[in-house]
Amino acid sequence: MHKSLPSRENGGFEIKGFIETSFLDWPGYVSSVLFLGGCNLRCPFCHNHTLVLNPMELPSLKLDEILDHMNRFKGWIDGITITGGEPTLHAGLPRLISEFKDNGFLVKLDTNGTKPEVIEGLIKARLVDAISMDLKGPLDAARYSRCAGVEMDVDVIERSLDLITGSGIPYELRTTVVPTLHGEDEILNMAKRLKGCRAWRLQNFRAQDALAPPLRQVKPYSPERIEYFRNLSRNWVPSVQ
């Protein structure tokens, strides 16, 4: 039987989704994926509307049942990817992560980087084995705010970037490339800021069900154009994918 919270109840977090097995969310690992509701950004290209805007409309899942499932497949499942929404908004996140660590699972955190103090605490406590951070756009207030859908303090993002890239743990930075938000100038600006980083992924925008209705009519970049942006970036970030 797995170790569990003394109360056996969720505390300080609300689990709103669970994928039993994923080969994509944590490259090189087989992971389950856990979704926490709510987000402090309103990225116009987001396609997870209900989870971000109205998480209370979704049923909450029980942690014990998730752990029971994962423990049945221990040896096949390497760990858990905790994503959202934005997980660092949940006060109980360290407690949640500890549950998985205590049961012998690795933990990867997906974050938008808006809560560097939470990220720092998790790193110092050795609660995370890997981190993926979404980098929305160039690190100036106007362009980043446009990509994030809310007014942004980019110093907060800079701090999270420095914490993650200097942590010594595996990490990946991810940018969703949107034609109306990201062109050659924006990609070059980001590449120069990320010079020498170990892992940056440029992923193509999906128009279907984007948060901002006008974006649902925007044609994504061609695969060739995305590859052009990657090649453009490799002078600064050789590992860009």
Backbone torsions as a table, in degrees:
resi	resn	phi	psi	omega
1	MET	NA	140.4	-178.4
2	HIS	-73.3	156.6	171.2
3	LYS	-74.0	145.7	-176.0
4	SER	-145.5	168.6	176.4
5	LEU	-58.8	142.9	179.3
6	PRO	-53.5	-38.6	-179.0
7	SER	-82.2	-14.3	-175.4
8	ARG	56.0	29.1	177.1
9	GLU	-128.9	150.2	174.9
10	ASN	-63.2	135.8	179.7
11	GLY	-135.0	114.0	178.4
12	GLY	80.4	13.5	175.3
13	PHE	-155.5	153.4	177.8
14	GLU	-128.6	114.3	-179.5
15	ILE	-84.6	121.4	-173.8
16	LYS	-114.6	-0.9	178.2
17	GLY	-169.3	153.9	-178.7
18	PHE	-152.1	127.8	172.2
19	ILE	-110.1	125.4	-173.6
20	GLU	-65.3	-42.5	-174.9
21	THR	-143.8	129.8	175.7
22	SER	-136.8	137.0	174.7
23	PHE	-103.8	-1.1	-172.3
24	LEU	-108.4	-32.5	-171.4
25	ASP	-71.7	-23.1	179.3
26	TRP	-137.6	88.5	-175.1
27	PRO	-52.7	129.3	-179.9
28	GLY	92.5	-5.8	-178.0
29	TYR	-131.9	153.8	168.4
30	VAL	-96.1	119.0	-177.4
31	SER	-130.9	152.0	162.1
32	SER	-83.7	162.6	-179.2
33	VAL	-129.2	128.2	-178.5
34	LEU	-117.2	132.4	-176.7
35	PHE	-110.2	127.2	172.6
36	LEU	-105.2	142.3	-174.3
37	GLY	-86.0	160.3	175.8
38	GLY	90.5	145.9	177.4
39	CYS	-153.7	149.4	179.2
40	ASN	-96.9	1.6	175.1
41	LEU	-112.3	164.4	178.1
42	ARG	-134.9	55.6	-177.7
43	CYS	-55.8	125.8	-175.2
44	PRO	-63.4	-21.3	-179.0
45	PHE	-94.0	1.4	-179.6
46	CYS	-61.7	139.3	178.5
47	HIS	-117.7	17.6	179.6
48	ASN	-113.1	53.1	-167.8
49	HIS	-54.5	-53.4	-173.5
50	THR	-62.7	-41.9	-179.9
51	LEU	-62.3	-35.2	-177.7
52	VAL	-84.2	-47.5	-170.8
53	LEU	-91.5	-37.9	-173.5
54	ASN	-135.3	58.5	-176.6
55	PRO	-62.3	-24.7	-178.4
56	MET	-69.8	-14.5	175.9
57	GLU	-75.2	-14.9	-178.7
58	LEU	-96.9	142.9	177.5
59	PRO	-67.0	147.6	175.4
60	SER	-88.4	138.1	-179.5
61	LEU	-97.5	153.8	-178.2
62	LYS	-90.2	129.7	-179.9
63	LEU	-60.2	-41.6	-178.1
64	ASP	-58.3	-39.7	-179.1
65	GLU	-68.6	-36.4	177.4
66	ILE	-66.1	-45.2	179.1
67	LEU	-64.6	-39.3	177.2
68	ASP	-58.0	-45.4	179.4
69	HIS	-62.6	-48.7	-176.9
70	MET	-63.7	-38.4	179.7
71	ASN	-66.7	-28.9	176.5
72	ARG	-65.7	-25.0	-177.9
73	PHE	-113.7	21.3	178.2
74	LYS	-60.9	136.7	-173.6
75	GLY	101.5	-24.1	174.2
76	TRP	-104.9	-44.1	176.1
77	ILE	-89.9	124.2	-178.9
78	ASP	-79.3	-36.0	-174.5
79	GLY	-174.8	-163.7	-175.7
80	ILE	-126.0	136.9	169.5
81	THR	-100.9	121.4	-180.0
82	ILE	-103.0	117.6	-173.7
83	THR	-134.3	-165.4	-177.5
84	GLY	-154.8	-145.3	11.0
85	GLY	46.6	-159.2	178.6
86	GLU	-127.5	106.7	-175.0
87	PRO	-61.1	-32.3	-173.5
88	THR	-71.9	-4.8	174.9
89	LEU	-78.5	-13.9	-174.4
90	HIS	-91.3	119.6	-177.8
91	ALA	-59.9	-28.9	-177.9
92	GLY	-88.1	10.2	-176.8
93	LEU	-57.4	-46.6	178.5
94	PRO	-59.3	-38.3	179.0
95	ARG	-65.9	-41.8	177.7
96	LEU	-61.8	-48.2	-179.9
97	ILE	-60.3	-41.7	-179.7
98	SER	-58.9	-33.7	177.2
99	GLU	-58.3	-45.7	-179.5
100	PHE	-71.2	-39.9	178.5
101	LYS	-63.2	-42.9	-179.4
102	ASP	-64.1	-24.2	177.8
103	ASN	-94.0	9.5	171.8
104	GLY	88.1	17.7	-178.5
105	PHE	-104.2	145.9	170.4
106	LEU	-74.0	156.8	-177.3
107	VAL	-132.7	127.8	170.4
108	LYS	-113.8	135.9	179.0
109	LEU	-106.5	131.0	168.6
110	ASP	-101.1	132.1	-175.4
111	THR	-147.9	156.9	173.5
112	ASN	-94.0	-0.8	173.7
113	GLY	79.5	13.1	-176.8
114	THR	-86.6	-5.6	179.7
115	LYS	-126.2	70.8	-176.5
116	PRO	-61.0	-29.7	-179.7
117	GLU	-66.4	-34.0	176.8
118	VAL	-70.8	-45.2	178.4
119	ILE	-58.6	-44.7	-180.0
120	GLU	-61.2	-42.4	-180.0
121	GLY	-63.4	-40.9	179.5
122	LEU	-66.6	-40.0	178.8
123	ILE	-65.3	-46.8	-178.9
124	LYS	-63.1	-33.9	179.9
125	ALA	-83.6	-0.9	-179.7
126	ARG	57.2	42.3	-178.5
127	LEU	-93.8	-15.3	-178.9
128	VAL	-118.8	140.2	179.8
129	ASP	-99.8	-15.9	177.5
130	ALA	-162.1	154.2	179.1
131	ILE	-136.1	136.2	168.1
132	SER	-114.4	129.2	179.4
133	MET	-121.5	130.9	175.0
134	ASP	-82.3	121.0	175.1
135	LEU	-102.9	114.6	-167.3
136	LYS	-78.4	-32.8	-176.4
137	GLY	-176.4	-169.0	177.7
138	PRO	-58.4	146.1	-173.7
139	LEU	-87.3	58.4	163.9
140	ASP	-125.5	150.4	-167.2
141	ALA	-57.8	-43.8	-174.2
142	ALA	-65.8	-49.9	-175.9
143	ARG	-73.1	-36.9	178.8
144	TYR	-67.0	-40.0	179.2
145	SER	-63.1	-38.2	178.4
146	ARG	-62.8	-42.2	-179.9
147	CYS	-71.3	-33.7	-176.4
148	ALA	-86.4	-16.2	178.3
149	GLY	79.3	3.0	176.1
150	VAL	-143.3	162.7	177.7
151	GLU	-68.3	130.1	-172.4
152	MET	-119.1	143.8	167.5
153	ASP	-97.3	103.2	-174.1
154	VAL	-71.1	-15.3	175.0
155	ASP	-61.7	-33.6	177.5
156	VAL	-63.6	-43.7	178.8
157	ILE	-66.5	-41.5	177.7
158	GLU	-58.6	-42.7	-179.3
159	ARG	-64.0	-43.5	178.5
160	SER	-63.2	-41.8	177.0
161	LEU	-56.7	-48.0	-178.7
162	ASP	-64.6	-39.9	178.7
163	LEU	-62.1	-46.7	-174.9
164	ILE	-70.8	-48.0	-177.1
165	THR	-70.7	-21.7	179.1
166	GLY	-99.4	5.7	-172.3
167	SER	-77.1	-24.6	-175.4
168	GLY	85.9	-4.7	177.2
169	ILE	-99.4	155.9	179.3
170	PRO	-58.9	140.2	-180.0
171	TYR	-146.4	162.8	172.1
172	GLU	-143.3	134.7	172.1
173	LEU	-101.4	139.1	-175.9
174	ARG	-130.3	136.4	176.2
175	THR	-128.9	125.7	172.9
176	THR	-85.4	120.6	-173.6
177	VAL	-93.3	114.9	-174.8
178	VAL	-115.3	126.8	-176.3
179	PRO	-53.2	-37.7	-178.1
180	THR	-80.2	-9.0	-176.8
181	LEU	-118.5	-28.7	-173.5
182	HIS	-127.3	117.1	172.3
183	GLY	-121.3	-167.1	-177.0
184	GLU	-59.1	-41.9	-178.6
185	ASP	-63.2	-43.1	-179.1
186	GLU	-65.8	-43.6	-179.7
187	ILE	-64.1	-42.4	177.9
188	LEU	-63.6	-42.1	178.5
189	ASN	-58.0	-45.5	-179.5
190	MET	-67.4	-43.0	-178.5
191	ALA	-59.6	-42.0	-179.7
192	LYS	-66.1	-37.9	177.4
193	ARG	-67.0	-32.4	-176.5
194	LEU	-93.5	14.3	-176.6
195	LYS	-48.0	125.2	176.8
196	GLY	85.8	-4.2	-179.3
197	CYS	-68.5	152.9	-169.7
198	ARG	-81.0	-25.7	-173.5
199	ALA	-154.4	114.9	176.8
200	TRP	-134.8	125.3	-178.3
201	ARG	-113.1	124.4	172.7
202	LEU	-97.2	115.5	-177.9
203	GLN	-115.7	142.5	-174.2
204	ASN	-75.3	145.0	176.5
205	PHE	-67.4	143.5	172.8
206	ARG	-112.9	120.3	-175.9
207	ALA	-73.0	-29.8	-174.3
208	GLN	-59.8	122.7	174.2
209	ASP	63.8	28.9	175.4
210	ALA	-61.9	149.0	-177.4
211	LEU	-57.9	-45.7	178.9
212	ALA	-85.0	115.1	-176.7
213	PRO	-51.4	-39.8	179.8
214	PRO	-59.4	-29.7	-179.3
215	LEU	-70.5	-18.8	179.8
216	ARG	-68.1	-15.0	178.3
217	GLN	-100.0	0.4	-176.7
218	VAL	-88.2	130.7	178.7
219	LYS	-79.0	125.6	178.4
220	PRO	-62.2	160.5	173.8
221	TYR	-60.5	152.3	173.7
222	SER	-70.9	155.6	175.1
223	PRO	-54.9	-33.9	179.8
224	GLU	-66.4	-37.5	179.6
225	ARG	-69.4	-40.4	176.3
226	ILE	-60.9	-42.0	178.6
227	GLU	-65.8	-34.5	174.8
228	TYR	-60.3	-44.9	178.3
229	PHE	-61.8	-40.0	177.9
230	ARG	-62.4	-46.6	179.5
231	ASN	-62.7	-37.0	178.1
232	LEU	-61.9	-33.4	-175.0
233	SER	-84.3	-16.5	-168.7
234	ARG	-70.7	-14.1	173.2
235	ASN	-65.5	-26.0	-178.1
236	TRP	-110.0	-36.4	-179.1
237	VAL	-126.7	83.2	-175.3
238	PRO	-56.4	-26.8	-174.5
239	SER	-89.4	5.2	-176.3
240	VAL	-57.9	139.8	-179.7
241	GLN	-123.3	NA	NA
